[in-house]
Amino acid sequence: MARLSITNARCEALFVSGLQRSDHPTVEQVHYAIVQTVRRLGIRGCAARMAQEFGDNPEAAAVRMRWVRQVVAQSLGLPPSAIDVPQPRVLVGSAARLVGSAAR
C-alpha cells in the first residue's frame, strides 16, 4: 500500500480536477483547484477517481500524472523528481464503494 502524504493527496486532487495542461495554470489556480477538488470529493474520493482513471485509460493517466507531478512540484518550489508518483491505493470500506459507484 502506498504511503499517505499531503503531497500525494495534492497530486491525486489535481489529477482528478478539471484543470488542464492547456490552461497554463498559475500557482494560485493550482492551489485553488486542489482545495476545491478535495472539498468536493474528499481525499479518498480523489484517490478512488484517480485509480479508476488509471484502470480505464492507463496511458493517458500516466501522461496526466507526469504533468501533475511537475505542476505540484513547481507550486511547492521543488524539482519534479522530489515528488513520488502516487500509486492507486488498495481501497477498503467506503472508498471501495466510491470506486464501484463511480464505475456505474
C-alpha positions in Angstrom: 0.0 0.0 0.0 1.3 3.5 -0.8 2.4 5.8 1.9 -0.1 8.5 2.5 1.3 12.0 2.2 0.0 15.5 1.8 1.9 15.9 -1.5 0.4 12.7 -2.8 -3.0 13.9 -1.9 -2.4 17.1 -3.7 -1.3 15.2 -6.8 -4.4 13.0 -6.7 -6.7 16.0 -6.2 -5.1 17.9 -9.1 -5.2 14.8 -11.2 -9.0 14.5 -10.9 -9.7 18.2 -11.0 -10.9 20.0 -14.2 -7.6 21.9 -14.5 -5.9 21.1 -17.8 -2.3 21.5 -19.1 -3.7 23.7 -21.9 -4.9 26.1 -19.2 -1.3 27.0 -18.3 -2.3 27.4 -14.7 -0.8 29.8 -12.2 0.3 28.6 -8.8 -2.8 30.2 -7.4 -5.0 28.3 -9.9 -3.3 25.0 -9.0 -3.9 25.6 -5.3 -7.5 26.6 -5.8 -8.2 23.5 -8.0 -6.7 21.2 -5.4 -8.6 22.8 -2.5 -11.9 22.7 -4.4 -11.5 19.2 -5.6 -10.7 17.9 -2.1 -13.7 19.8 -0.7 -15.9 18.3 -3.3 -14.7 14.7 -3.4 -12.6 14.2 -0.2 -9.2 12.7 -0.2 -10.4 9.2 -0.6 -12.8 10.2 -3.4 -9.8 11.8 -5.2 -7.8 8.6 -4.8 -10.7 6.5 -6.0 -11.3 8.5 -9.1 -7.6 8.5 -9.9 -7.4 4.7 -9.5 -10.4 4.4 -11.8 -8.8 6.6 -14.5 -5.6 4.5 -14.3 -7.7 1.4 -14.8 -9.7 2.8 -17.7 -7.0 4.8 -19.5 -3.6 3.9 -18.2 -1.6 5.6 -21.0 -3.5 8.9 -20.8 -3.4 8.7 -17.0 0.3 8.3 -16.9 0.8 11.4 -19.2 -1.5 13.4 -17.0 0.3 12.3 -13.8 3.6 13.3 -15.2 2.2 16.8 -15.8 0.5 16.8 -12.3 3.8 15.9 -10.6 5.6 18.7 -12.4 2.9 21.3 -11.6 2.6 20.3 -8.0 6.4 20.3 -7.6 6.7 23.8 -9.1 3.9 25.1 -6.9 5.8 23.9 -3.9 9.2 25.2 -5.2 10.6 21.6 -5.6 12.2 19.8 -8.5 9.7 17.3 -10.2 11.9 14.4 -9.1 11.3 15.3 -5.5 7.7 14.1 -5.7 7.0 10.3 -5.6 4.5 9.1 -8.1 1.2 8.4 -6.2 0.1 4.8 -6.9 -3.5 3.9 -6.8 -4.1 2.6 -3.3 -5.9 -0.6 -2.3 -9.2 0.8 -1.1 -11.4 -0.6 1.6 -14.7 0.2 3.1 -16.5 3.4 1.8 -13.7 4.3 -0.6 -14.1 0.9 -2.4 -17.8 1.6 -2.7 -17.0 5.0 -4.2 -15.0 3.3 -6.9 -17.8 0.9 -7.6 -20.5 3.6 -7.7 -18.3 5.8 -9.9 -18.0 3.0 -12.4 -21.8 2.7 -12.8 
